Amino acid sequence: MRLHCRLNSLTKFLTVVVYCVVLFLIDDLVVLAGLFVIPFVLYVTRFRVSRFVIMFAVIIFGINAFFIEGDLSYKVEYALRIVLRFLGIVFSGMLFSWEDPNEFAHALMNCGLPYRYGMTMVLTFRLIPLFSTESMTIKKAQMARGIDLEGVPSLLNSVKYTFFPWIYSALERADALTLSMEGRCFGVHRKRTFRKESVFTWQDYVWILFLAGAVVGTGWWSS
C-alpha cells in the first residue's frame, strides 16, 4: 500500500494498461481468476460493488454461454474468461479513477503534454461530478412541480424538462468559466510553472521494469 501511494500517477496508469493487456494474453482460467482477485480485493476493501456491474457481468456470461458453439463445459469456460476479463478491467479502472485527476494531468504535462490540453482534462474530471449532481437537482425540482419523469412513457418529458435545462445550465457554466480563464490571461504563455512537480522516483523505474518483464514473460508463456 505504501508503494502504491509513492508511485507516480503515470506509473499507476501504466500499471492498469499492462494489467488489461495481460488479461487478454492469458487463456488459463485459473490464472485469470488469480489476476481478477487482485483488483477485486483492493476494491471491495475500500468501496461497495455496484449492482449494475454485477448484473452486466451476468448478462455477458449468459450471452456468451448461449451463443458460443460447443459443449457445455467449453461454453462455461469461455464465458467465464470473458467475464473475468471484463470485471478485471472494470475494477482496475475504478481503482485508478479514484486517484487525484490533478496529479495525473500534471504528470502528463510534465512529460510534454501542452498545459492547455492538461487543463481541459482537469476541468473534465472536475465538472463531470458537478454536472451529474446538477442533473439530479433539476430532475427532483421538476418532479416536485408534478411532472412525471419515471418510466419509459415519460421519456419525452425527461428530455424536455430535464435534458434541455441541464444543457442550458452546462453551457452557461462553461461560458462563465471561459470568461474567467480569459480574464486571467490563460494561454498567453507557451509554458507555465506548476505548484507541485510530478517526478519519477526509483520506485517508479523499478516498477516499470517489473511491468515490462511481466508483459514479456506473459507473451512468452502464452505463445
FENVENCOR-V317114 format. One record per backbone hydrogen bond with DSSP energy under -0.5 kcal/mol. CO is the residue of the C=O (numbers start at 1). NH is the residue of the N-H. E is the energy in kcal/mol with one decimal. If there is no record, write none. Layout:
co = {CO,CO}
nh = {NH,NH}
e = {E,E}
This chain:
co = {1,2,3,8,9,10,11,12,13,14,15,16,17,18,19,20,21,21,22,28,29,30,31,32,33,34,35,36,37,38,39,40,41,43,43,50,51,52,53,54,55,56,57,58,59,60,61,62,63,64,71,72,73,74,75,76,77,78,79,80,81,82,83,84,85,86,87,88,89,90,91,92,93,94,95,96,99,100,101,102,103,104,105,106,107,108,109,114,114,115,116,117,118,119,120,121,122,123,124,125,126,127,128,129,130,131,132,133,134,135,136,137,138,139,140,141,142,143,147,152,154,155,156,157,158,158,159,162,163,164,165,166,167,168,169,170,171,172,173,174,175,176,177,178,179,180,181,182,185,197,201,202,203,204,205,206,207,208,209,210,211,212,213,214,215,216,217,218,219}
nh = {5,6,7,12,13,14,15,16,17,18,19,20,21,22,23,24,24,25,26,32,33,34,35,36,37,38,39,40,41,42,43,44,45,46,47,54,55,56,57,58,59,60,61,62,63,64,65,66,67,68,75,76,77,78,79,80,81,82,83,84,85,86,87,88,89,90,91,92,93,94,95,96,97,98,98,99,101,104,105,106,107,108,109,110,111,113,112,117,118,119,120,121,122,123,124,125,126,127,128,129,130,131,132,133,134,135,136,137,138,139,140,141,142,143,144,145,147,146,149,155,158,159,160,161,162,163,164,166,167,168,169,170,171,172,173,174,175,176,177,178,179,180,181,182,183,184,186,185,188,199,205,206,207,208,209,210,211,212,213,214,215,216,217,218,219,220,221,222,223}
e = {-1.8,-1.6,-1.3,-2.0,-2.2,-2.6,-2.0,-1.8,-2.1,-2.7,-2.4,-2.2,-2.1,-2.7,-1.8,-1.1,-0.5,-1.0,-1.2,-2.3,-2.2,-2.1,-2.4,-2.3,-1.7,-0.9,-0.8,-1.6,-2.9,-1.8,-2.1,-2.7,-1.5,-1.5,-3.3,-1.5,-2.4,-2.5,-2.2,-2.1,-2.1,-2.4,-2.4,-2.4,-2.6,-2.3,-2.5,-1.6,-2.3,-1.7,-2.2,-2.4,-2.4,-2.6,-2.5,-2.4,-2.1,-2.0,-2.3,-2.8,-2.2,-2.4,-3.0,-2.3,-2.3,-2.4,-2.8,-2.1,-2.3,-2.4,-2.2,-2.0,-2.0,-0.8,-0.7,-1.9,-0.5,-1.6,-2.4,-2.6,-2.3,-2.0,-2.4,-2.4,-1.0,-2.4,-1.3,-0.8,-1.9,-2.5,-1.5,-1.9,-2.2,-2.7,-2.1,-2.3,-2.0,-2.6,-1.9,-0.6,-0.8,-3.1,-2.2,-2.3,-2.4,-2.3,-1.8,-2.0,-2.3,-2.3,-2.4,-2.2,-2.3,-2.2,-2.0,-0.8,-1.9,-1.5,-0.6,-1.9,-1.9,-2.0,-2.3,-3.1,-1.5,-2.0,-1.8,-1.8,-2.5,-2.3,-2.4,-2.6,-2.6,-2.2,-2.3,-2.5,-2.3,-2.0,-2.2,-2.3,-2.2,-2.0,-2.2,-2.5,-2.2,-0.9,-2.4,-1.6,-1.5,-0.7,-1.6,-2.3,-2.4,-2.5,-2.1,-2.0,-2.3,-2.5,-2.4,-2.1,-2.3,-2.4,-2.8,-2.3,-2.6,-2.3,-2.4,-2.3,-0.9}
